[in-house]
Amino acid sequence: MVTIRADKISNIIRERIEQYNRAVKIVNIGTILQVGDGIARIYGLDEVMEGELVEFEHGTIGIALNLESNNVGVVLMGDSLRIQEGICKSNRKNCSDTSKRGLFGSCYKCPG
């Protein structure tokens, strides 16, 4: 018969609590409403800024340019055929950041 020792269980629980990682990551997520002619219309990216990079499910990147009250127009920098209605997220990085130059070959300051 197995005996249950409260002190062992207590120690195990205490160790697990001490090792618990409470890292929280806030992500700005939107819903793709429409895709056409290299532009995606996205609802729900309320915190996005003009020139900010937007990441789609299959890794395609876009640049938020047209900020309207109910949606955001994003210029797609990749294969628009892979992008369908669904979910995307803002990654809080701006196109004009010099660290992104390798992403597009050369990165231009977004108009605005």
N, CA, C and O atoms as CSV, one atom per row, in Angstrom:
chain,resi,resn,atom,element,x,y,z
A,1,MET,N,N,0.837,-1.175,0.000
A,1,MET,CA,C,0.000,0.000,0.000
A,1,MET,C,C,0.888,1.246,0.000
A,1,MET,O,O,1.907,1.298,0.688
A,2,VAL,N,N,0.488,2.229,-0.771
A,2,VAL,CA,C,1.245,3.464,-0.901
A,2,VAL,C,C,0.785,4.450,0.165
A,2,VAL,O,O,-0.408,4.673,0.371
A,3,THR,N,N,1.771,5.026,0.828
A,3,THR,CA,C,1.426,6.040,1.828
A,3,THR,C,C,1.632,7.421,1.224
A,3,THR,O,O,2.614,7.669,0.524
A,4,ILE,N,N,0.726,8.281,1.496
A,4,ILE,CA,C,0.806,9.647,0.995
A,4,ILE,C,C,1.393,10.512,2.097
A,4,ILE,O,O,0.877,10.575,3.213
A,5,ARG,N,N,2.489,11.176,1.748
A,5,ARG,CA,C,3.146,12.042,2.730
A,5,ARG,C,C,2.873,13.494,2.360
A,5,ARG,O,O,3.263,13.965,1.291
A,6,ALA,N,N,2.213,14.172,3.240
A,6,ALA,CA,C,1.822,15.560,3.000
A,6,ALA,C,C,3.033,16.468,2.819
A,6,ALA,O,O,2.982,17.403,2.020
A,7,ASP,N,N,4.119,16.212,3.541
A,7,ASP,CA,C,5.296,17.072,3.424
A,7,ASP,C,C,5.945,16.956,2.047
A,7,ASP,O,O,6.434,17.955,1.519
A,8,LYS,N,N,5.961,15.757,1.450
A,8,LYS,CA,C,6.515,15.585,0.102
A,8,LYS,C,C,5.661,16.311,-0.931
A,8,LYS,O,O,6.178,16.998,-1.812
A,9,ILE,N,N,4.350,16.149,-0.809
A,9,ILE,CA,C,3.440,16.829,-1.737
A,9,ILE,C,C,3.589,18.338,-1.602
A,9,ILE,O,O,3.621,19.054,-2.603
A,10,SER,N,N,3.677,18.812,-0.388
A,10,SER,CA,C,3.841,20.239,-0.131
A,10,SER,C,C,5.137,20.762,-0.744
A,10,SER,O,O,5.148,21.842,-1.335
A,11,ASN,N,N,6.228,20.010,-0.611
A,11,ASN,CA,C,7.513,20.418,-1.194
A,11,ASN,C,C,7.453,20.450,-2.717
A,11,ASN,O,O,7.987,21.366,-3.343
A,12,ILE,N,N,6.808,19.460,-3.311
A,12,ILE,CA,C,6.685,19.420,-4.773
A,12,ILE,C,C,5.886,20.620,-5.266
A,12,ILE,O,O,6.281,21.275,-6.231
A,13,ILE,N,N,4.781,20.907,-4.620
A,13,ILE,CA,C,3.955,22.055,-5.015
A,13,ILE,C,C,4.728,23.354,-4.841
A,13,ILE,O,O,4.661,24.229,-5.703
A,14,ARG,N,N,5.457,23.493,-3.744
A,14,ARG,CA,C,6.243,24.697,-3.486
A,14,ARG,C,C,7.308,24.886,-4.578
A,14,ARG,O,O,7.503,26.004,-5.055
A,15,GLU,N,N,7.997,23.812,-4.979
A,15,GLU,CA,C,9.010,23.889,-6.040
A,15,GLU,C,C,8.385,24.312,-7.365
A,15,GLU,O,O,8.943,25.144,-8.080
A,16,ARG,N,N,7.241,23.745,-7.688
A,16,ARG,CA,C,6.557,24.097,-8.940
A,16,ARG,C,C,6.145,25.566,-8.953
A,16,ARG,O,O,6.255,26.236,-9.980
A,17,ILE,N,N,5.678,26.060,-7.829
A,17,ILE,CA,C,5.281,27.467,-7.742
A,17,ILE,C,C,6.491,28.374,-7.928
A,17,ILE,O,O,6.397,29.397,-8.606
A,18,GLU,N,N,7.625,28.010,-7.334
A,18,GLU,CA,C,8.841,28.816,-7.469
A,18,GLU,C,C,9.367,28.810,-8.900
A,18,GLU,O,O,9.958,29.798,-9.336
A,19,GLN,N,N,9.169,27.732,-9.635
A,19,GLN,CA,C,9.657,27.616,-11.007
A,19,GLN,C,C,8.688,28.202,-12.031
A,19,GLN,O,O,9.036,28.328,-13.205
A,20,TYR,N,N,7.498,28.554,-11.608
A,20,TYR,CA,C,6.480,29.056,-12.524
A,20,TYR,C,C,6.921,30.376,-13.140
A,20,TYR,O,O,7.347,31.285,-12.428
A,21,ASN,N,N,6.821,30.483,-14.444
A,21,ASN,CA,C,7.195,31.685,-15.171
A,21,ASN,C,C,5.923,32.445,-15.534
A,21,ASN,O,O,5.083,31.941,-16.280
A,22,ARG,N,N,5.786,33.655,-15.007
A,22,ARG,CA,C,4.578,34.437,-15.233
A,22,ARG,C,C,4.748,35.460,-16.344
A,22,ARG,O,O,4.141,36.529,-16.280
A,23,ALA,N,N,5.529,35.178,-17.328
A,23,ALA,CA,C,5.736,36.125,-18.419
A,23,ALA,C,C,4.433,36.311,-19.200
A,23,ALA,O,O,3.792,35.346,-19.615
A,24,VAL,N,N,4.069,37.558,-19.384
A,24,VAL,CA,C,2.853,37.893,-20.117
A,24,VAL,C,C,3.251,38.679,-21.356
A,24,VAL,O,O,4.072,39.594,-21.283
A,25,LYS,N,N,2.673,38.323,-22.482
A,25,LYS,CA,C,2.950,39.019,-23.727
A,25,LYS,C,C,1.635,39.549,-24.278
A,25,LYS,O,O,0.701,38.783,-24.520
A,26,ILE,N,N,1.566,40.845,-24.472
A,26,ILE,CA,C,0.363,41.460,-25.017
A,26,ILE,C,C,0.519,41.549,-26.529
A,26,ILE,O,O,1.513,42.074,-27.031
A,27,VAL,N,N,-0.468,41.032,-27.245
A,27,VAL,CA,C,-0.419,41.011,-28.703
A,27,VAL,C,C,-1.657,41.717,-29.243
A,27,VAL,O,O,-2.771,41.473,-28.780
A,28,ASN,N,N,-1.455,42.585,-30.215
A,28,ASN,CA,C,-2.545,43.287,-30.878
A,28,ASN,C,C,-2.990,42.435,-32.065
A,28,ASN,O,O,-2.269,42.334,-33.058
A,29,ILE,N,N,-4.179,41.819,-31.969
A,29,ILE,CA,C,-4.653,40.875,-32.982
A,29,ILE,C,C,-5.832,41.464,-33.737
A,29,ILE,O,O,-6.689,42.122,-33.147
A,30,GLY,N,N,-5.874,41.225,-35.045
A,30,GLY,CA,C,-6.978,41.687,-35.876
A,30,GLY,C,C,-7.514,40.572,-36.752
A,30,GLY,O,O,-6.912,39.505,-36.866
A,31,THR,N,N,-8.659,40.838,-37.371
A,31,THR,CA,C,-9.302,39.878,-38.265
A,31,THR,C,C,-9.235,40.401,-39.690
A,31,THR,O,O,-9.617,41.541,-39.956
A,32,ILE,N,N,-8.753,39.574,-40.605
A,32,ILE,CA,C,-8.649,39.954,-42.009
A,32,ILE,C,C,-10.046,39.908,-42.614
A,32,ILE,O,O,-10.692,38.860,-42.628
A,33,LEU,N,N,-10.504,41.050,-43.113
A,33,LEU,CA,C,-11.829,41.137,-43.709
A,33,LEU,C,C,-11.801,40.860,-45.201
A,33,LEU,O,O,-12.691,40.200,-45.738
A,34,GLN,N,N,-10.765,41.372,-45.870
A,34,GLN,CA,C,-10.727,41.320,-47.326
A,34,GLN,C,C,-9.281,41.394,-47.796
A,34,GLN,O,O,-8.461,42.084,-47.191
A,35,VAL,N,N,-8.974,40.690,-48.862
A,35,VAL,CA,C,-7.645,40.746,-49.474
A,35,VAL,C,C,-7.830,40.902,-50.975
A,35,VAL,O,O,-8.601,40.167,-51.591
A,36,GLY,N,N,-7.124,41.858,-51.562
A,36,GLY,CA,C,-7.195,42.040,-53.006
A,36,GLY,C,C,-6.200,43.076,-53.473
A,36,GLY,O,O,-5.980,44.078,-52.793
A,37,ASP,N,N,-5.594,42.847,-54.630
A,37,ASP,CA,C,-4.643,43.776,-55.248
A,37,ASP,C,C,-3.484,44.147,-54.322
A,37,ASP,O,O,-3.011,45.283,-54.341
A,38,GLY,N,N,-3.033,43.198,-53.524
A,38,GLY,CA,C,-1.893,43.425,-52.643
A,38,GLY,C,C,-2.207,44.217,-51.387
A,38,GLY,O,O,-1.299,44.640,-50.672
A,39,ILE,N,N,-3.503,44.420,-51.114
A,39,ILE,CA,C,-3.936,45.158,-49.928
A,39,ILE,C,C,-4.838,44.260,-49.092
A,39,ILE,O,O,-5.714,43.581,-49.628
A,40,ALA,N,N,-4.626,44.257,-47.788
A,40,ALA,CA,C,-5.504,43.521,-46.873
A,40,ALA,C,C,-6.228,44.534,-45.998
A,40,ALA,O,O,-5.610,45.454,-45.462
A,41,ARG,N,N,-7.530,44.367,-45.856
A,41,ARG,CA,C,-8.346,45.182,-44.952
A,41,ARG,C,C,-8.516,44.402,-43.661
A,41,ARG,O,O,-8.994,43.268,-43.677
A,42,ILE,N,N,-8.128,45.003,-42.541
A,42,ILE,CA,C,-8.102,44.292,-41.264
A,42,ILE,C,C,-8.913,45.060,-40.224
A,42,ILE,O,O,-8.767,46.273,-40.072
A,43,TYR,N,N,-9.758,44.337,-39.520
A,43,TYR,CA,C,-10.555,44.898,-38.431
A,43,TYR,C,C,-9.937,44.490,-37.096
A,43,TYR,O,O,-9.528,43.342,-36.927
A,44,GLY,N,N,-9.868,45.413,-36.160
A,44,GLY,CA,C,-9.458,45.066,-34.807
A,44,GLY,C,C,-8.045,45.444,-34.415
A,44,GLY,O,O,-7.674,45.263,-33.255
A,45,LEU,N,N,-7.248,45.956,-35.321
A,45,LEU,CA,C,-5.892,46.388,-34.957
A,45,LEU,C,C,-5.961,47.824,-34.429
A,45,LEU,O,O,-5.448,48.751,-35.056
A,46,ASP,N,N,-6.592,47.991,-33.286
A,46,ASP,CA,C,-6.848,49.322,-32.740
A,46,ASP,C,C,-5.585,50.057,-32.319
A,46,ASP,O,O,-5.560,51.288,-32.340
A,47,GLU,N,N,-4.551,49.346,-31.942
A,47,GLU,CA,C,-3.327,49.957,-31.422
A,47,GLU,C,C,-2.254,50.143,-32.498
A,47,GLU,O,O,-1.183,50.674,-32.202
A,48,VAL,N,N,-2.513,49.722,-33.734
A,48,VAL,CA,C,-1.495,49.776,-34.780
A,48,VAL,C,C,-1.233,51.227,-35.186
A,48,VAL,O,O,-2.135,52.064,-35.170
A,49,MET,N,N,0.028,51.507,-35.552
A,49,MET,CA,C,0.412,52.837,-35.997
A,49,MET,C,C,0.803,52.775,-37.468
A,49,MET,O,O,1.157,51.713,-37.979
A,50,GLU,N,N,0.738,53.906,-38.137
A,50,GLU,CA,C,1.100,53.960,-39.547
A,50,GLU,C,C,2.564,53.562,-39.714
A,50,GLU,O,O,3.430,54.033,-38.976
A,51,GLY,N,N,2.830,52.700,-40.680
A,51,GLY,CA,C,4.189,52.241,-40.939
A,51,GLY,C,C,4.593,51.037,-40.124
A,51,GLY,O,O,5.711,50.539,-40.266
A,52,GLU,N,N,3.706,50.561,-39.275
A,52,GLU,CA,C,4.018,49.407,-38.431
A,52,GLU,C,C,3.895,48.109,-39.225
A,52,GLU,O,O,3.022,47.975,-40.083
A,53,LEU,N,N,4.772,47.163,-38.932
A,53,LEU,CA,C,4.728,45.869,-39.606
A,53,LEU,C,C,3.623,45.007,-39.011
A,53,LEU,O,O,3.423,44.974,-37.797
A,54,VAL,N,N,2.908,44.309,-39.893
A,54,VAL,CA,C,1.829,43.409,-39.491
A,54,VAL,C,C,2.192,42.023,-39.988
A,54,VAL,O,O,2.586,41.861,-41.143
A,55,GLU,N,N,2.063,41.020,-39.126
A,55,GLU,CA,C,2.442,39.648,-39.466
A,55,GLU,C,C,1.193,38.797,-39.652
A,55,GLU,O,O,0.274,38.833,-38.834
A,56,PHE,N,N,1.173,38.026,-40.750
A,56,PHE,CA,C,0.050,37.150,-41.052
A,56,PHE,C,C,0.409,35.710,-40.704
A,56,PHE,O,O,1.571,35.401,-40.443
A,57,GLU,N,N,-0.599,34.826,-40.699
A,57,GLU,CA,C,-0.427,33.448,-40.230
A,57,GLU,C,C,0.720,32.696,-40.895
A,57,GLU,O,O,1.453,31.982,-40.210
A,58,HIS,N,N,0.898,32.831,-42.190
A,58,HIS,CA,C,1.910,32.053,-42.903
A,58,HIS,C,C,3.257,32.761,-42.968
A,58,HIS,O,O,4.123,32.377,-43.754
A,59,GLY,N,N,3.438,33.790,-42.148
A,59,GLY,CA,C,4.721,34.483,-42.099
A,59,GLY,C,C,4.831,35.669,-43.032
A,59,GLY,O,O,5.850,36.360,-43.017
A,60,THR,N,N,3.824,35.928,-43.838
A,60,THR,CA,C,3.844,37.085,-44.723
A,60,THR,C,C,3.786,38.352,-43.878
A,60,THR,O,O,3.101,38.403,-42.856
A,61,ILE,N,N,4.517,39.371,-44.320
A,61,ILE,CA,C,4.578,40.643,-43.608
A,61,ILE,C,C,3.869,41.703,-44.443
A,61,ILE,O,O,3.878,41.649,-45.672
A,62,GLY,N,N,3.263,42.657,-43.767
A,62,GLY,CA,C,2.642,43.795,-44.431
A,62,GLY,C,C,2.956,45.062,-43.662
A,62,GLY,O,O,3.447,45.011,-42.534
A,63,ILE,N,N,2.666,46.208,-44.283
A,63,ILE,CA,C,2.893,47.501,-43.646
A,63,ILE,C,C,1.558,48.226,-43.528
A,63,ILE,O,O,0.869,48.435,-44.526
A,64,ALA,N,N,1.198,48.608,-42.313
A,64,ALA,CA,C,-0.048,49.333,-42.079
A,64,ALA,C,C,0.102,50.755,-42.599
A,64,ALA,O,O,0.969,51.501,-42.143
A,65,LEU,N,N,-0.745,51.132,-43.557
A,65,LEU,CA,C,-0.655,52.474,-44.127
A,65,LEU,C,C,-1.949,53.265,-43.982
A,65,LEU,O,O,-1.907,54.438,-43.612
A,66,ASN,N,N,-3.081,52.661,-44.260
A,66,ASN,CA,C,-4.351,53.377,-44.259
A,66,ASN,C,C,-5.098,53.090,-42.959
A,66,ASN,O,O,-5.724,52.038,-42.821
A,67,LEU,N,N,-5.036,54.011,-42.016
A,67,LEU,CA,C,-5.690,53.828,-40.721
A,67,LEU,C,C,-7.054,54.505,-40.752
A,67,LEU,O,O,-7.149,55.732,-40.774
A,68,GLU,N,N,-8.098,53.703,-40.753
A,68,GLU,CA,C,-9.458,54.231,-40.740
A,68,GLU,C,C,-10.090,53.921,-39.391
A,68,GLU,O,O,-9.507,53.202,-38.581
A,69,SER,N,N,-11.276,54.458,-39.148
A,69,SER,CA,C,-11.912,54.273,-37.842
A,69,SER,C,C,-12.335,52.834,-37.588
A,69,SER,O,O,-12.341,52.391,-36.439
A,70,ASN,N,N,-12.688,52.094,-38.636
A,70,ASN,CA,C,-13.179,50.728,-38.418
A,70,ASN,C,C,-12.301,49.640,-39.025
A,70,ASN,O,O,-12.573,48.457,-38.820
A,71,ASN,N,N,-11.256,50.004,-39.765
A,71,ASN,CA,C,-10.342,48.996,-40.300
A,71,ASN,C,C,-9.013,49.629,-40.669
A,71,ASN,O,O,-8.869,50.852,-40.691
A,72,VAL,N,N,-8.049,48.772,-40.959
A,72,VAL,CA,C,-6.703,49.214,-41.328
A,72,VAL,C,C,-6.365,48.622,-42.688
A,72,VAL,O,O,-6.585,47.433,-42.921
A,73,GLY,N,N,-5.835,49.440,-43.584
A,73,GLY,CA,C,-5.358,48.956,-44.873
A,73,GLY,C,C,-3.882,48.615,-44.765
A,73,GLY,O,O,-3.071,49.456,-44.377
A,74,VAL,N,N,-3.534,47.378,-45.108
A,74,VAL,CA,C,-2.155,46.904,-44.985
A,74,VAL,C,C,-1.633,46.506,-46.359
A,74,VAL,O,O,-2.243,45.684,-47.044
A,75,VAL,N,N,-0.508,47.085,-46.763
A,75,VAL,CA,C,0.145,46.717,-48.017
A,75,VAL,C,C,0.918,45.435,-47.770
A,75,VAL,O,O,1.737,45.365,-46.854
A,76,LEU,N,N,0.662,44.423,-48.583
A,76,LEU,CA,C,1.289,43.116,-48.394
A,76,LEU,C,C,2.656,43.086,-49.056
A,76,LEU,O,O,2.814,43.527,-50.195
A,77,MET,N,N,3.644,42.562,-48.336
A,77,MET,CA,C,5.014,42.480,-48.836
A,77,MET,C,C,5.386,41.033,-49.143
A,77,MET,O,O,6.518,40.612,-48.908
A,78,GLY,N,N,4.448,40.293,-49.659
A,78,GLY,CA,C,4.695,38.884,-49.963
A,78,GLY,C,C,3.548,38.320,-50.762
A,78,GLY,O,O,2.787,39.057,-51.388
A,79,ASP,N,N,3.429,37.023,-50.736
A,79,ASP,CA,C,2.426,36.311,-51.514
A,79,ASP,C,C,1.033,36.536,-50.933
A,79,ASP,O,O,0.705,36.005,-49.872
A,80,SER,N,N,0.221,37.319,-51.626
A,80,SER,CA,C,-1.127,37.606,-51.129
A,80,SER,C,C,-2.084,36.447,-51.362
A,80,SER,O,O,-3.173,36.429,-50.790
A,81,LEU,N,N,-1.702,35.477,-52.190
A,81,LEU,CA,C,-2.570,34.325,-52.447
A,81,LEU,C,C,-2.675,33.422,-51.223
A,81,LEU,O,O,-3.665,32.709,-51.067
A,82,ARG,N,N,-1.675,33.444,-50.363
A,82,ARG,CA,C,-1.692,32.601,-49.157
A,82,ARG,C,C,-2.510,33.221,-48.031
A,82,ARG,O,O,-2.845,32.544,-47.059
A,83,ILE,N,N,-2.831,34.496,-48.160
A,83,ILE,CA,C,-3.552,35.188,-47.096
A,83,ILE,C,C,-5.044,35.103,-47.364
A,83,ILE,O,O,-5.518,35.455,-48.444
A,84,GLN,N,N,-5.777,34.632,-46.365
A,84,GLN,CA,C,-7.225,34.508,-46.464
A,84,GLN,C,C,-7.849,35.201,-45.267
A,84,GLN,O,O,-7.148,35.653,-44.361
A,85,GLU,N,N,-9.160,35.280,-45.273
A,85,GLU,CA,C,-9.845,35.851,-44.122
A,85,GLU,C,C,-9.460,35.062,-42.884
A,85,GLU,O,O,-9.479,33.831,-42.899
A,86,GLY,N,N,-9.120,35.743,-41.840
A,86,GLY,CA,C,-8.670,35.067,-40.625
A,86,GLY,C,C,-7.989,36.030,-39.687
A,86,GLY,O,O,-8.437,37.163,-39.514
A,87,ILE,N,N,-6.901,35.583,-39.078
A,87,ILE,CA,C,-6.268,36.339,-37.997
A,87,ILE,C,C,-4.876,36.814,-38.398
A,87,ILE,O,O,-4.152,36.116,-39.108
A,88,CYS,N,N,-4.513,37.998,-37.938
A,88,CYS,CA,C,-3.157,38.520,-38.098
A,88,CYS,C,C,-2.820,39.294,-36.833
A,88,CYS,O,O,-3.690,39.538,-35.997
A,89,LYS,N,N,-1.559,39.679,-36.694
A,89,LYS,CA,C,-1.167,40.432,-35.501
A,89,LYS,C,C,-0.168,41.513,-35.854
A,89,LYS,O,O,0.613,41.388,-36.797
A,90,SER,N,N,-0.215,42.567,-35.079
A,90,SER,CA,C,0.751,43.639,-35.190
A,90,SER,C,C,1.971,43.229,-34.378
A,90,SER,O,O,1.828,42.672,-33.290
A,91,ASN,N,N,3.170,43.496,-34.892
A,91,ASN,CA,C,4.344,43.100,-34.114
A,91,ASN,C,C,5.093,44.287,-33.524
A,91,ASN,O,O,6.234,44.143,-33.085
A,92,ARG,N,N,4.466,45.449,-33.510
A,92,ARG,CA,C,4.977,46.652,-32.843
A,92,ARG,C,C,6.334,47.104,-33.365
A,92,ARG,O,O,7.071,47.784,-32.652
A,93,LYS,N,N,6.676,46.737,-34.602
A,93,LYS,CA,C,7.925,47.188,-35.210
A,93,LYS,C,C,7.577,48.092,-36.377
A,93,LYS,O,O,6.631,47.828,-37.119
A,94,ASN,N,N,8.344,49.161,-36.536
A,94,ASN,CA,C,8.070,50.124,-37.583
A,94,ASN,C,C,8.938,49.853,-38.795
A,94,ASN,O,O,10.085,49.428,-38.660
A,95,CYS,N,N,8.400,50.093,-39.967
A,95,CYS,CA,C,9.115,49.858,-41.223
A,95,CYS,C,C,10.400,50.670,-41.306
A,95,CYS,O,O,11.376,50.207,-41.897
A,96,SER,N,N,10.426,51.853,-40.738
A,96,SER,CA,C,11.589,52.720,-40.879
A,96,SER,C,C,12.737,52.356,-39.945
A,96,SER,O,O,13.801,52.972,-40.022
A,97,ASP,N,N,12.553,51.371,-39.064
A,97,ASP,CA,C,13.638,50.936,-38.187
A,97,ASP,C,C,14.771,50.360,-39.024
A,97,ASP,O,O,14.531,49.529,-39.901
A,98,THR,N,N,15.984,50.784,-38.768
A,98,THR,CA,C,17.120,50.307,-39.552
A,98,THR,C,C,17.398,48.830,-39.322
A,98,THR,O,O,18.033,48.189,-40.160
A,99,SER,N,N,16.943,48.280,-38.218
A,99,SER,CA,C,17.192,46.863,-37.940
A,99,SER,C,C,16.391,45.951,-38.856
A,99,SER,O,O,16.670,44.753,-38.914
A,100,LYS,N,N,15.394,46.483,-39.581
A,100,LYS,CA,C,14.563,45.659,-40.466
A,100,LYS,C,C,15.067,45.657,-41.911
A,100,LYS,O,O,14.427,45.059,-42.776
A,101,ARG,N,N,16.188,46.305,-42.189
A,101,ARG,CA,C,16.649,46.417,-43.568
A,101,ARG,C,C,16.817,45.063,-44.245
A,101,ARG,O,O,16.543,44.935,-45.438
A,102,GLY,N,N,17.258,44.063,-43.513
A,102,GLY,CA,C,17.444,42.742,-44.098
A,102,GLY,C,C,16.140,42.051,-44.437
A,102,GLY,O,O,16.130,41.113,-45.234
A,103,LEU,N,N,15.043,42.492,-43.851
A,103,LEU,CA,C,13.753,41.856,-44.066
A,103,LEU,C,C,13.261,42.057,-45.490
A,103,LEU,O,O,12.734,41.125,-46.097
A,104,PHE,N,N,13.423,43.260,-46.034
A,104,PHE,CA,C,12.916,43.552,-47.366
A,104,PHE,C,C,14.032,43.817,-48.373
A,104,PHE,O,O,13.744,44.203,-49.505
A,105,GLY,N,N,15.268,43.626,-48.006
A,105,GLY,CA,C,16.377,43.982,-48.872
A,105,GLY,C,C,16.783,45.415,-48.572
A,105,GLY,O,O,17.922,45.676,-48.188
A,106,SER,N,N,15.862,46.330,-48.745
A,106,SER,CA,C,16.064,47.695,-48.280
A,106,SER,C,C,14.715,48.197,-47.806
A,106,SER,O,O,13.683,47.890,-48.402
A,107,CYS,N,N,14.728,48.952,-46.758
A,107,CYS,CA,C,13.473,49.405,-46.161
A,107,CYS,C,C,13.377,50.908,-46.333
A,107,CYS,O,O,14.339,51.629,-46.068
A,108,TYR,N,N,12.250,51.373,-46.764
A,108,TYR,CA,C,12.041,52.788,-47.001
A,108,TYR,C,C,11.178,53.370,-45.903
A,108,TYR,O,O,10.337,52.678,-45.330
A,109,LYS,N,N,11.385,54.641,-45.611
A,109,LYS,CA,C,10.518,55.297,-44.627
A,109,LYS,C,C,9.138,55.385,-45.237
A,109,LYS,O,O,8.961,55.897,-46.342
A,110,CYS,N,N,8.165,54.882,-44.507
A,110,CYS,CA,C,6.795,54.854,-45.012
A,110,CYS,C,C,6.249,56.266,-45.099
A,110,CYS,O,O,6.487,57.075,-44.202
A,111,PRO,N,N,5.519,56.579,-46.166
A,111,PRO,CA,C,4.982,57.932,-46.319
A,111,PRO,C,C,3.957,58.239,-45.245
A,111,PRO,O,O,3.287,57.336,-44.743
A,112,GLY,N,N,3.835,59.475,-44.899
A,112,GLY,CA,C,2.832,59.825,-43.905
A,112,GLY,C,C,3.079,61.163,-43.451
A,112,GLY,O,O,2.348,61.672,-42.602
